[in-house]
């Protein structure tokens, strides 16, 4: 099988996994108005599409055991989230498809970010102790975690969460068989 055929097959399988994840969560009563990507870059968009629509500093391979996806692009400092200019904006890709994004901002913007998230997505579906809330949806989850040094917003597709879990189980199985 050629490298191009392998990429096409992997992309088709990942798209099918995204569709299955959407259907699996459709009956669970999730109802927040989920992000469908980041601004006009939808879930599943390629790195090329991202770079065409959002200015990036760099894109490189990441460790899938640590980060989402297998590649990460870093946005330039000109990208904003509402009225906040974040410290960093990251976009994560698997099989050349957008699967997650992350925003890190200084805690002084916490109240502004919280108001923006509540206005856009409504009441969180899960509230944890401390400064951590989650919106769980049919096709993606959105987390806000307030920290002492920085606050983080992460949106990730259910397909990516399922893929990461399957990879984690596979690594554990292989380690147990050694």
N, CA, C and O atoms as a DFTB+ gen file, in Angstrom:
712 C
 N C O
     1  1       0.850      -1.168       0.000
     2  2       0.000       0.000       0.000
     3  2       0.900       1.236       0.000
     4  3       1.838       1.315       0.793
     5  1       0.628       2.188      -0.869
     6  2       1.447       3.388      -0.944
     7  2       1.169       4.292       0.255
     8  3       0.161       4.136       0.944
     9  1       2.071       5.232       0.493
    10  2       1.918       6.160       1.618
    11  2       0.668       7.019       1.436
    12  3      -0.035       7.312       2.402
    13  1       0.396       7.419       0.194
    14  2      -0.785       8.253      -0.076
    15  2      -2.061       7.467       0.197
    16  3      -2.993       7.998       0.799
    17  1      -2.117       6.215      -0.235
    18  2      -3.293       5.373       0.013
    19  2      -3.489       5.176       1.507
    20  3      -4.617       5.216       1.999
    21  1      -2.401       4.964       2.227
    22  2      -2.491       4.784       3.683
    23  2      -3.051       6.032       4.348
    24  3      -3.856       5.929       5.274
    25  1      -2.632       7.223       3.886
    26  2      -3.150       8.472       4.450
    27  2      -4.635       8.630       4.157
    28  3      -5.397       9.063       5.022
    29  1      -5.048       8.285       2.955
    30  2      -6.458       8.396       2.580
    31  2      -7.301       7.445       3.415
    32  3      -8.359       7.825       3.915
    33  1      -6.837       6.214       3.567
    34  2      -7.565       5.227       4.379
    35  2      -7.635       5.692       5.830
    36  3      -8.693       5.613       6.454
    37  1      -6.519       6.176       6.372
    38  2      -6.500       6.652       7.760
    39  2      -7.454       7.831       7.930
    40  3      -8.171       7.905       8.928
    41  1      -7.471       8.744       6.978
    42  2      -8.379       9.889       7.039
    43  2      -9.832       9.471       6.996
    44  3     -10.657      10.000       7.742
    45  1     -10.151       8.522       6.125
    46  2     -11.530       8.029       6.019
    47  2     -11.953       7.328       7.304
    48  3     -13.082       7.498       7.767
    49  1     -11.051       6.544       7.877
    50  2     -11.366       5.862       9.138
    51  2     -11.576       6.864      10.265
    52  3     -12.474       6.697      11.091
    53  1     -10.749       7.907      10.301
    54  2     -10.898       8.906      11.350
    55  2     -12.214       9.669      11.182
    56  3     -12.890       9.953      12.171
    57  1     -12.582      10.002       9.950
    58  2     -13.861      10.681       9.703
    59  2     -15.024       9.799      10.136
    60  3     -16.004      10.290      10.697
    61  1     -14.918       8.500       9.877
    62  2     -15.965       7.567      10.310
    63  2     -16.034       7.515      11.831
    64  3     -17.121       7.452      12.404
    65  1     -14.876       7.541      12.485
    66  2     -14.845       7.537      13.946
    67  2     -15.502       8.795      14.509
    68  3     -16.218       8.727      15.508
    69  1     -15.262       9.940      13.875
    70  2     -15.900      11.186      14.295
    71  2     -17.414      11.079      14.169
    72  3     -18.141      11.517      15.060
    73  1     -17.896      10.503      13.074
    74  2     -19.339      10.328      12.881
    75  2     -19.924       9.374      13.916
    76  3     -21.009       9.618      14.444
    77  1     -19.213       8.294      14.206
    78  2     -19.685       7.333      15.212
    79  2     -19.744       7.994      16.583
    80  3     -20.695       7.783      17.336
    81  1     -18.734       8.790      16.909
    82  2     -18.729       9.479      18.203
    83  2     -19.920      10.421      18.309
    84  3     -20.552      10.512      19.362
    85  1     -20.226      11.119      17.225
    86  2     -21.377      12.028      17.236
    87  2     -22.666      11.266      17.476
    88  3     -23.508      11.702      18.260
    89  1     -22.829      10.137      16.811
    90  2     -24.037       9.330      16.995
    91  2     -24.099       8.721      18.387
    92  3     -25.173       8.644      18.984
    93  1     -22.963       8.291      18.906
    94  2     -22.942       7.658      20.231
    95  2     -23.379       8.619      21.320
    96  3     -24.005       8.211      22.298
    97  1     -23.054       9.888      21.157
    98  2     -23.396      10.866      22.178
    99  2     -24.705      11.590      21.886
   100  3     -25.162      12.386      22.707
   101  1     -25.306      11.335      20.753
   102  2     -26.526      12.043      20.359
   103  2     -27.693      11.766      21.286
   104  3     -28.540      12.638      21.483
   105  1     -27.758      10.578      21.858
   106  2     -28.886      10.211      22.699
   107  2     -28.665      10.499      24.176
   108  3     -29.505      10.125      24.995
   109  1     -27.573      11.145      24.545
   110  2     -27.282      11.356      25.956
   111  2     -27.809      12.677      26.487
   112  3     -27.537      13.011      27.641
   113  1     -28.543      13.438      25.705
   114  2     -29.145      14.666      26.190
   115  2     -28.188      15.835      26.334
   116  3     -28.497      16.789      27.049
   117  1     -27.048      15.794      25.686
   118  2     -26.139      16.923      25.738
   119  2     -26.749      18.050      24.920
   120  3     -27.310      17.817      23.849
   121  1     -26.640      19.260      25.421
   122  2     -27.315      20.301      24.697
   123  2     -26.628      21.637      24.642
   124  3     -27.267      22.616      24.259
   125  1     -25.359      21.743      25.001
   126  2     -24.758      23.071      24.897
   127  2     -24.414      23.352      23.438
   128  3     -24.131      22.426      22.678
   129  1     -24.437      24.624      23.044
   130  2     -24.117      24.968      21.646
   131  2     -22.618      24.794      21.394
   132  3     -21.830      25.722      21.579
   133  1     -22.250      23.612      20.979
   134  2     -20.849      23.212      20.854
   135  2     -20.079      24.015      19.813
   136  3     -20.640      24.446      18.806
   137  1     -18.773      24.214      20.072
   138  2     -17.951      24.782      19.010
   139  2     -17.853      23.776      17.870
   140  3     -17.791      22.570      18.108
   141  1     -17.840      24.260      16.652
   142  2     -17.694      23.351      15.510
   143  2     -16.287      23.446      14.935
   144  3     -16.050      23.141      13.766
   145  1     -15.371      23.874      15.778
   146  2     -13.987      24.088      15.402
   147  2     -13.507      25.344      16.103
   148  3     -13.847      25.577      17.262
   149  1     -12.724      26.151      15.415
   150  2     -12.255      27.430      15.961
   151  2     -12.509      28.491      14.909
   152  3     -11.929      28.458      13.824
   153  1     -13.376      29.426      15.238
   154  2     -13.808      30.464      14.294
   155  2     -14.287      29.815      13.001
   156  3     -15.195      28.984      13.030
   157  1     -13.696      30.179      11.875
   158  2     -14.156      29.602      10.602
   159  2     -13.287      28.428      10.151
   160  3     -13.227      28.112       8.962
   161  1     -12.611      27.783      11.112
   162  2     -11.835      26.569      10.825
   163  2     -12.574      25.406      11.492
   164  3     -12.458      25.221      12.703
   165  1     -13.327      24.622      10.722
   166  2     -14.155      23.562      11.315
   167  2     -13.341      22.351      11.750
   168  3     -12.219      22.137      11.289
   169  1     -13.937      21.551      12.660
   170  2     -13.323      20.273      13.014
   171  2     -13.073      19.501      11.726
   172  3     -13.916      19.500      10.829
   173  1     -11.946      18.859      11.631
   174  2     -11.608      18.068      10.451
   175  2     -10.881      18.842       9.372
   176  3     -10.429      18.252       8.391
   177  1     -10.756      20.172       9.534
   178  2     -10.039      20.977       8.539
   179  2      -8.555      20.620       8.560
   180  3      -8.029      20.163       9.575
   181  1      -7.895      20.833       7.434
   182  2      -6.470      20.516       7.305
   183  2      -5.602      21.635       7.885
   184  3      -6.078      22.741       8.140
   185  1      -4.324      21.324       8.088
   186  2      -3.361      22.348       8.509
   187  2      -3.310      23.479       7.493
   188  3      -3.219      24.652       7.855
   189  1      -3.371      23.115       6.229
   190  2      -3.322      24.128       5.169
   191  2      -4.487      25.103       5.314
   192  3      -4.306      26.313       5.179
   193  1      -5.680      24.581       5.588
   194  2      -6.852      25.439       5.786
   195  2      -6.638      26.350       6.983
   196  3      -6.936      27.542       6.916
   197  1      -6.125      25.801       8.077
   198  2      -5.852      26.614       9.267
   199  2      -4.883      27.739       8.925
   200  3      -5.148      28.900       9.236
   201  1      -3.771      27.405       8.293
   202  2      -2.754      28.414       7.975
   203  2      -3.279      29.470       7.013
   204  3      -2.815      30.610       7.040
   205  1      -4.236      29.114       6.166
   206  2      -4.842      30.075       5.248
   207  2      -5.741      31.057       6.004
   208  3      -5.826      32.229       5.636
   209  1      -6.409      30.585       7.058
   210  2      -7.402      31.399       7.766
   211  2      -6.895      32.044       9.052
   212  3      -7.411      33.082       9.467
   213  1      -5.888      31.441       9.685
   214  2      -5.349      31.959      10.946
   215  2      -3.831      31.977      10.844
   216  3      -3.215      30.987      10.447
   217  1      -3.232      33.104      11.203
   218  2      -1.772      33.217      11.122
   219  2      -1.121      32.321      12.163
   220  3      -1.486      32.348      13.338
   221  1      -0.153      31.527      11.719
   222  2       0.548      30.616      12.626
   223  2       2.041      30.921      12.632
   224  3       2.601      31.407      11.649
   225  1       2.674      30.620      13.774
   226  2       4.128      30.756      13.899
   227  2       4.821      29.513      13.392
   228  3       5.818      29.581      12.673
   229  1       4.260      28.350      13.789
   230  2       4.918      27.091      13.458
   231  2       3.935      25.939      13.570
   232  3       2.905      26.043      14.236
   233  1       4.270      24.841      12.910
   234  2       3.533      23.580      13.019
   235  2       4.586      22.482      13.095
   236  3       5.556      22.483      12.336
   237  1       4.384      21.537      14.026
   238  2       5.384      20.483      14.185
   239  2       4.752      19.235      14.781
   240  3       3.627      19.267      15.280
   241  1       5.489      18.144      14.722
   242  2       5.060      16.862      15.279
   243  2       5.050      16.967      16.802
   244  3       5.927      17.600      17.392
   245  1       4.047      16.340      17.441
   246  2       3.984      16.271      18.903
   247  2       3.858      14.818      19.336
   248  3       3.507      13.949      18.538
   249  1       4.141      14.569      20.582
   250  2       4.014      13.236      21.167
   251  2       2.546      12.995      21.491
   252  3       1.987      13.663      22.361
   253  1       1.920      12.057      20.807
   254  2       0.490      11.785      20.986
   255  2       0.170      11.231      22.368
   256  3      -0.997      11.211      22.762
   257  1       1.174      10.784      23.113
   258  2       0.914      10.317      24.481
   259  2       0.806      11.492      25.445
   260  3       0.324      11.336      26.567
   261  1       1.253      12.667      25.008
   262  2       1.239      13.856      25.860
   263  2       0.198      14.865      25.384
   264  3      -0.587      15.371      26.186
   265  1       0.187      15.155      24.102
   266  2      -0.717      16.147      23.522
   267  2      -1.828      15.470      22.738
   268  3      -1.798      14.262      22.500
   269  1      -2.812      16.274      22.339
   270  2      -3.843      15.776      21.439
   271  2      -3.237      15.648      20.051
   272  3      -2.281      16.350      19.721
   273  1      -3.790      14.752      19.236
   274  2      -3.350      14.602      17.858
   275  2      -1.909      14.158      17.738
   276  3      -1.322      13.609      18.670
   277  1      -1.351      14.412      16.554
   278  2       0.039      14.056      16.284
   279  2       0.848      15.255      15.790
   280  3       2.069      15.174      15.657
   281  1       0.156      16.374      15.517
   282  2       0.824      17.606      15.100
   283  2       0.163      18.772      15.811
   284  3      -1.022      18.733      16.142
   285  1       0.966      19.825      16.043
   286  2       0.448      21.017      16.708
   287  2       0.923      22.251      15.972
   288  3       2.090      22.363      15.599
   289  1      -0.005      23.176      15.770
   290  2       0.338      24.478      15.207
   291  2       0.167      25.532      16.296
   292  3      -0.770      25.473      17.092
   293  1       1.079      26.491      16.318
   294  2       1.036      27.582      17.279
   295  2       0.633      28.843      16.526
   296  3       1.257      29.206      15.529
   297  1      -0.416      29.509      17.010
   298  2      -0.881      30.736      16.362
   299  2       0.040      31.902      16.720
   300  3       0.742      31.866      17.730
   301  1       0.025      32.923      15.888
   302  2       0.786      34.136      16.192
   303  2       0.092      34.884      17.324
   304  3      -1.043      34.571      17.682
   305  1       0.777      35.863      17.877
   306  2       0.234      36.653      18.978
   307  2      -0.931      37.537      18.601
   308  3      -1.528      38.167      19.474
   309  1      -1.273      37.603      17.330
   310  2      -2.373      38.464      16.898
   311  2      -3.741      37.793      17.030
   312  3      -4.763      38.450      16.828
   313  1      -3.785      36.501      17.365
   314  2      -5.055      35.782      17.496
   315  2      -5.664      36.109      18.853
   316  3      -4.993      36.015      19.881
   317  1      -6.941      36.495      18.852
   318  2      -7.632      36.832      20.093
   319  2      -8.770      35.860      20.353
   320  3      -9.218      35.147      19.455
   321  1      -9.231      35.844      21.607
   322  2     -10.410      35.073      22.000
   323  2     -11.346      36.079      22.645
   324  3     -11.155      36.475      23.795
   325  1     -12.356      36.487      21.896
   326  2     -13.200      37.588      22.363
   327  2     -12.351      38.842      22.427
   328  3     -11.709      39.223      21.449
   329  1     -12.355      39.488      23.606
   330  2     -11.563      40.709      23.786
   331  2     -10.220      40.436      24.454
   332  3      -9.523      41.369      24.854
   333  1      -9.858      39.165      24.575
   334  2      -8.629      38.775      25.269
   335  2      -7.569      38.339      24.257
   336  3      -7.847      37.577      23.332
   337  1      -6.358      38.837      24.453
   338  2      -5.219      38.341      23.681
   339  2      -4.528      37.291      24.546
   340  3      -3.885      37.634      25.537
   341  1      -4.653      36.020      24.183
   342  2      -4.085      34.939      25.001
   343  2      -2.559      34.931      24.979
   344  3      -1.926      35.538      24.115
   345  1      -1.987      34.220      25.960
   346  2      -0.539      33.983      25.968
   347  2      -0.162      33.053      24.827
   348  3       0.889      33.213      24.205
   349  1      -1.037      32.067      24.551
   350  2      -0.756      31.085      23.494
   351  2      -2.058      30.482      22.985
   352  3      -3.018      30.312      23.737
   353  1      -2.074      30.161      21.692
   354  2      -3.194      29.449      21.066
   355  2      -2.589      28.300      20.268
   356  3      -1.738      28.507      19.403
   357  1      -3.047      27.079      20.574
   358  2      -2.542      25.877      19.915
   359  2      -3.669      25.182      19.167
   360  3      -4.821      25.194      19.601
   361  1      -3.320      24.574      18.031
   362  2      -4.262      23.784      17.244
   363  2      -3.651      22.401      17.051
   364  3      -2.482      22.279      16.685
   365  1      -4.443      21.363      17.297
   366  2      -3.945      19.984      17.243
   367  2      -4.593      19.232      16.081
   368  3      -5.794      19.351      15.838
   369  1      -3.774      18.454      15.371
   370  2      -4.220      17.719      14.190
   371  2      -3.867      16.244      14.303
   372  3      -2.832      15.880      14.862
   373  1      -4.735      15.406      13.769
   374  2      -4.470      13.974      13.612
   375  2      -4.906      13.638      12.188
   376  3      -6.013      13.987      11.776
   377  1      -4.047      12.967      11.447
   378  2      -4.342      12.632      10.041
   379  2      -4.718      13.883       9.246
   380  3      -5.625      13.854       8.415
   381  1      -4.009      14.980       9.514
   382  2      -4.222      16.260       8.842
   383  2      -5.649      16.779       9.009
   384  3      -6.207      17.384       8.094
   385  1      -6.237      16.538      10.185
   386  2      -7.576      17.051      10.488
   387  2      -7.565      17.697      11.868
   388  3      -7.026      17.128      12.817
   389  1      -8.158      18.882      11.982
   390  2      -8.242      19.578      13.263
   391  2      -9.070      18.763      14.245
   392  3     -10.222      18.429      13.967
   393  1      -8.475      18.438      15.410
   394  2      -9.172      17.628      16.414
   395  2      -9.275      18.332      17.766
   396  3     -10.059      17.908      18.615
   397  1      -8.496      19.403      17.983
   398  2      -8.548      20.109      19.265
   399  2      -7.896      21.479      19.124
   400  3      -7.093      21.718      18.222
   401  1      -8.263      22.367      20.037
   402  2      -7.560      23.639      20.164
   403  2      -7.455      23.991      21.633
   404  3      -8.262      23.552      22.452
   405  1      -6.441      24.796      21.960
   406  2      -6.193      25.178      23.349
   407  2      -5.779      26.635      23.414
   408  3      -5.001      27.112      22.587
   409  1      -6.308      27.335      24.407
   410  2      -5.966      28.733      24.640
   411  2      -5.448      28.862      26.062
   412  3      -6.062      28.354      27.000
   413  1      -4.322      29.540      26.223
   414  2      -3.776      29.832      27.547
   415  2      -3.755      31.344      27.719
   416  3      -3.299      32.073      26.839
   417  1      -4.260      31.813      28.875
   418  2      -4.321      33.248      29.130
   419  2      -3.970      33.531      30.588
   420  3      -4.070      32.652      31.443
   421  1      -3.567      34.746      30.854
   422  2      -3.224      35.160      32.214
   423  2      -4.489      35.160      33.078
   424  3      -5.566      35.506      32.594
   425  1      -4.364      34.774      34.355
   426  2      -5.534      34.733      35.241
   427  2      -6.260      36.072      35.395
   428  3      -7.430      36.086      35.776
   429  1      -5.599      37.192      35.112
   430  2      -6.289      38.483      35.227
   431  2      -7.455      38.578      34.240
   432  3      -8.340      39.418      34.403
   433  1      -7.457      37.711      33.208
   434  2      -8.551      37.702      32.236
   435  2      -9.631      36.673      32.578
   436  3     -10.563      36.481      31.798
   437  1      -9.520      36.011      33.732
   438  2     -10.429      34.916      34.089
   439  2     -11.895      35.336      34.023
   440  3     -12.715      34.639      33.426
   441  1     -12.223      36.460      34.628
   442  2     -13.617      36.901      34.650
   443  2     -14.117      37.201      33.239
   444  3     -15.244      36.847      32.892
   445  1     -13.296      37.842      32.435
   446  2     -13.669      38.146      31.050
   447  2     -13.874      36.862      30.255
   448  3     -14.853      36.735      29.520
   449  1     -12.955      35.911      30.401
   450  2     -13.086      34.629      29.701
   451  2     -14.323      33.878      30.173
   452  3     -15.058      33.316      29.362
   453  1     -14.557      33.868      31.485
   454  2     -15.720      33.159      32.028
   455  2     -17.018      33.741      31.473
   456  3     -17.916      32.997      31.078
   457  1     -17.117      35.065      31.444
   458  2     -18.326      35.705      30.887
   459  2     -18.492      35.355      29.416
   460  3     -19.600      35.071      28.959
   461  1     -17.397      35.377      28.681
   462  2     -17.442      35.057      27.253
   463  2     -17.888      33.613      27.026
   464  3     -18.728      33.350      26.165
   465  1     -17.327      32.680      27.795
   466  2     -17.697      31.266      27.652
   467  2     -19.158      31.036      28.017
   468  3     -19.861      30.298      27.327
   469  1     -19.623      31.664      29.099
   470  2     -21.022      31.505      29.515
   471  2     -21.962      32.100      28.463
   472  3     -23.008      31.520      28.172
   473  1     -21.599      33.242      27.897
   474  2     -22.441      33.863      26.872
   475  2     -22.509      32.997      25.621
   476  3     -23.565      32.878      25.000
   477  1     -21.393      32.400      25.257
   478  2     -21.338      31.618      24.024
   479  2     -21.880      30.203      24.183
   480  3     -22.538      29.691      23.278
   481  1     -21.610      29.553      25.341
   482  2     -21.935      28.134      25.491
   483  2     -22.957      27.830      26.584
   484  3     -23.355      26.676      26.749
   485  1     -23.385      28.837      27.325
   486  2     -24.363      28.611      28.380
   487  2     -23.716      28.049      29.634
   488  3     -22.499      28.103      29.808
   489  1     -24.556      27.510      30.498
   490  2     -24.099      26.968      31.776
   491  2     -23.285      25.691      31.544
   492  3     -23.680      24.846      30.740
   493  1     -22.144      25.543      32.246
   494  2     -21.346      24.313      32.103
   495  2     -22.162      23.083      32.495
   496  3     -23.047      23.165      33.346
   497  1     -21.864      21.957      31.879
   498  2     -22.570      20.714      32.211
   499  2     -21.953      20.025      33.416
   500  3     -22.614      19.214      34.065
   501  1     -20.690      20.334      33.730
   502  2     -20.015      19.776      34.907
   503  2     -19.236      20.903      35.583
   504  3     -18.494      21.638      34.932
   505  1     -19.419      21.027      36.908
   506  2     -18.665      22.010      37.686
   507  2     -17.851      21.246      38.725
   508  3     -18.408      20.530      39.557
   509  1     -16.543      21.401      38.671
   510  2     -15.638      20.739      39.600
   511  2     -15.277      21.709      40.715
   512  3     -15.601      22.893      40.634
   513  1     -14.610      21.219      41.754
   514  2     -14.104      22.097      42.804
   515  2     -13.001      22.962      42.213
   516  3     -12.294      22.550      41.294
   517  1     -12.868      24.153      42.751
   518  2     -11.847      25.055      42.250
   519  2     -12.334      25.760      40.994
   520  3     -13.534      25.966      40.814
   521  1     -11.429      26.115      40.157
   522  2     -11.740      26.865      38.936
   523  2     -11.722      25.962      37.716
   524  3     -10.962      26.205      36.778
   525  1     -12.550      24.921      37.716
   526  2     -12.586      23.971      36.601
   527  2     -14.039      23.663      36.266
   528  3     -14.796      23.183      37.110
   529  1     -14.413      23.943      35.029
   530  2     -15.752      23.605      34.538
   531  2     -15.630      22.952      33.170
   532  3     -14.649      23.154      32.454
   533  1     -16.640      22.167      32.819
   534  2     -16.645      21.453      31.545
   535  2     -18.011      21.560      30.898
   536  3     -19.042      21.500      31.568
   537  1     -18.001      21.717      29.599
   538  2     -19.202      21.601      28.784
   539  2     -19.027      20.307      27.998
   540  3     -18.118      20.205      27.174
   541  1     -19.876      19.329      28.237
   542  2     -19.806      18.055      27.507
   543  2     -20.882      18.075      26.434
   544  3     -22.058      18.297      26.723
   545  1     -20.476      17.843      25.210
   546  2     -21.417      17.862      24.104
   547  2     -21.466      16.550      23.359
   548  3     -20.869      15.557      23.775
   549  1     -22.178      16.559      22.261
   550  2     -22.325      15.353      21.441
   551  2     -21.057      15.038      20.663
   552  3     -20.659      13.878      20.559
   553  1     -20.423      16.072      20.116
   554  2     -19.259      15.846      19.256
   555  2     -17.956      16.370      19.833
   556  3     -16.883      16.043      19.326
   557  1     -18.032      17.185      20.895
   558  2     -16.802      17.696      21.508
   559  2     -17.047      18.078      22.960
   560  3     -18.187      18.237      23.397
   561  1     -15.957      18.220      23.692
   562  2     -15.979      18.711      25.065
   563  2     -15.181      20.004      25.107
   564  3     -14.240      20.199      24.337
   565  1     -15.574      20.887      26.025
   566  2     -14.881      22.156      26.223
   567  2     -14.573      22.274      27.707
   568  3     -15.477      22.168      28.536
   569  1     -13.316      22.492      28.051
   570  2     -12.886      22.612      29.449
   571  2     -12.301      23.989      29.698
   572  3     -11.592      24.542      28.857
   573  1     -12.611      24.534      30.870
   574  2     -11.951      25.744      31.351
   575  2     -11.329      25.399      32.690
   576  3     -12.021      24.965      33.612
   577  1     -10.013      25.592      32.797
   578  2      -9.303      25.324      34.044
   579  2      -8.531      26.579      34.419
   580  3      -7.640      27.022      33.694
   581  1      -8.891      27.145      35.568
   582  2      -8.186      28.312      36.072
   583  2      -7.002      27.885      36.908
   584  3      -7.130      27.031      37.785
   585  1      -5.864      28.468      36.643
   586  2      -4.654      28.121      37.379
   587  2      -4.033      29.334      38.039
   588  3      -4.466      30.463      37.809
   589  1      -3.019      29.103      38.859
   590  2      -2.340      30.196      39.543
   591  2      -1.524      31.046      38.567
   592  3      -1.419      32.262      38.731
   593  1      -0.951      30.401      37.557
   594  2      -0.081      31.092      36.607
   595  2      -0.790      31.389      35.295
   596  3      -0.576      32.441      34.692
   597  1      -1.647      30.450      34.845
   598  2      -2.392      30.670      33.605
   599  2      -3.700      29.900      33.633
   600  3      -3.826      28.876      34.306
   601  1      -4.667      30.411      32.893
   602  2      -5.948      29.738      32.701
   603  2      -5.914      29.077      31.334
   604  3      -5.277      29.577      30.407
   605  1      -6.604      27.947      31.216
   606  2      -6.578      27.190      29.969
   607  2      -7.985      26.837      29.531
   608  3      -8.808      26.400      30.335
   609  1      -8.252      27.029      28.254
   610  2      -9.493      26.588      27.622
   611  2      -9.093      25.548      26.588
   612  3      -8.220      25.797      25.757
   613  1      -9.729      24.382      26.636
   614  2      -9.432      23.314      25.679
   615  2     -10.733      22.809      25.082
   616  3     -11.671      22.484      25.810
   617  1     -10.793      22.744      23.766
   618  2     -11.910      22.112      23.059
   619  2     -11.334      20.930      22.296
   620  3     -10.330      21.062      21.595
   621  1     -11.974      19.773      22.435
   622  2     -11.458      18.559      21.791
   623  2     -12.627      17.713      21.303
   624  3     -13.649      17.605      21.980
   625  1     -12.472      17.116      20.131
   626  2     -13.537      16.279      19.574
   627  2     -13.651      14.972      20.349
   628  3     -12.670      14.479      20.904
   629  1     -14.852      14.421      20.380
   630  2     -15.068      13.116      21.017
   631  2     -14.255      12.044      20.298
   632  3     -13.747      11.120      20.933
   633  1     -14.131      12.163      18.976
   634  2     -13.350      11.178      18.218
   635  2     -11.902      11.166      18.695
   636  3     -11.306      10.098      18.827
   637  1     -11.332      12.336      18.954
   638  2      -9.957      12.399      19.447
   639  2      -9.863      11.805      20.846
   640  3      -8.908      11.092      21.150
   641  1     -10.838      12.090      21.696
   642  2     -10.837      11.505      23.041
   643  2     -10.909       9.981      22.970
   644  3     -10.214       9.286      23.710
   645  1     -11.748       9.471      22.079
   646  2     -11.869       8.018      21.911
   647  2     -10.575       7.422      21.356
   648  3     -10.148       6.352      21.791
   649  1      -9.955       8.104      20.405
   650  2      -8.699       7.632      19.815
   651  2      -7.598       7.596      20.868
   652  3      -6.857       6.618      20.961
   653  1      -7.490       8.661      21.663
   654  2      -6.470       8.701      22.730
   655  2      -6.672       7.569      23.726
   656  3      -5.711       6.932      24.157
   657  1      -7.934       7.319      24.092
   658  2      -8.219       6.245      25.048
   659  2      -7.859       4.884      24.454
   660  3      -7.288       4.038      25.144
   661  1      -8.187       4.667      23.178
   662  2      -7.841       3.399      22.520
   663  2      -6.323       3.228      22.458
   664  3      -5.814       2.131      22.686
   665  1      -5.603       4.300      22.154
   666  2      -4.140       4.233      22.115
   667  2      -3.572       3.954      23.506
   668  3      -2.620       3.185      23.644
   669  1      -4.149       4.574      24.538
   670  2      -3.695       4.340      25.909
   671  2      -3.892       2.877      26.304
   672  3      -3.002       2.260      26.889
   673  1      -5.066       2.327      25.981
   674  2      -5.337       0.915      26.286
   675  2      -4.377       0.000      25.529
   676  3      -3.901      -0.996      26.074
   677  1      -4.096       0.340      24.275
   678  2      -3.175      -0.469      23.470
   679  2      -1.768      -0.445      24.068
   680  3      -1.105      -1.480      24.129
   681  1      -1.309       0.727      24.508
   682  2       0.014       0.817      25.148
   683  2       0.045      -0.005      26.434
   684  3       1.026      -0.696      26.709
   685  1      -1.029       0.069      27.222
   686  2      -1.095      -0.692      28.480
   687  2      -1.091      -2.191      28.201
   688  3      -0.431      -2.951      28.911
   689  1      -1.820      -2.621      27.175
   690  2      -1.869      -4.041      26.814
   691  2      -0.496      -4.528      26.378
   692  3      -0.052      -5.599      26.791
   693  1       0.181      -3.737      25.540
   694  2       1.523      -4.117      25.080
   695  2       2.509      -4.172      26.242
   696  3       3.354      -5.066      26.297
   697  1       2.408      -3.221      27.169
   698  2       3.307      -3.211      28.327
   699  2       3.061      -4.426      29.215
   700  3       4.001      -4.985      29.779
   701  1       1.809      -4.832      29.339
   702  2       1.474      -5.996      30.170
   703  2       1.974      -7.294      29.543
   704  3       2.242      -8.261      30.255
   705  1       2.101      -7.323      28.223
   706  2       2.544      -8.530      27.516
   707  2       4.063      -8.645      27.438
   708  3       4.571      -9.627      26.898
   709  1       4.785      -7.688      27.952
   710  2       6.260      -7.730      27.888
   711  2       6.821      -8.658      28.908
   712  3       8.039      -8.815      28.996
